Amino acid sequence: MKKILIMAAAVLMTLSAAGCENKIEKSSGAPASSSKAAAGASSAASAQTTETVDEPIEHTTDGKLSDSVYDCSLYSFTIDKDKWLQQTGDDTIDCMFLYQKDNSHGSFNVISVTDDELTDASIEEYGQMMLDTYAGQVSDINGEVSELAGEKAYTLTFTQVQDVELKTVQILSIKGSNLYIVTYSAAEDSFDELKADVDKILATFTYK
């Protein structure tokens, strides 16, 4: 269970770096290098994870995007390819998309990890552990029981202040022997617009 919490924190920081880099470079007219930023943050997070976790974390990497449908062996969802650009090369997550609508920039990702201890922890307990894990790293954090694709979930909402102020939502859900972590993030002034499009994605999210 500890390895999942470390993994989620690492992915969260990776996305934050990507979001900041993308927002700053887009607004300044410089070419975006969010993938590079994400890779760098991921490497740093992986180094920390390697020291703590004995075994590699299993997650699905078999997903493909075709005709606006992202499909893998565990789940699928529909995403507007005119608004979202898929990122590749980060082996810490299942999939990651960057928001490319107008001047709004943000990210959306999904990771799925197997945990042998899932039968011993409720989604509320996972949520509380996440709250404890992020304590001191983020601000304005709160959590509540929710739903994802018909399954009970726990949603955390918080703000991270780096080069820009990022608002982030992270949804945790258990299905079978997997814990699913859906994360989306955007600069505060772009968040409402991004959330409207993420809600459309989540409405199509289906477990297999």
Secondary structure, DSSP 4 states (H G I P E B T S, - for coil): -HHHHHHHHHHHHHHHHHHHHHHHHHHHTPPP-HHHHHHHHHHHHHHHHHHH-SSPPP-----EEETTEEE-SSEEEE--TTTEEEE---TTSSEEEEEEETTEEEEEEEEEEE-TTGGG--HHHHHHHHHHHHBTTBEEEEEEEEEETTEEEEEEEEEEESSSEEEEEEEEEEETTEEEEEEEEEEGGGHHHHHHHHHHHHHH-EE-
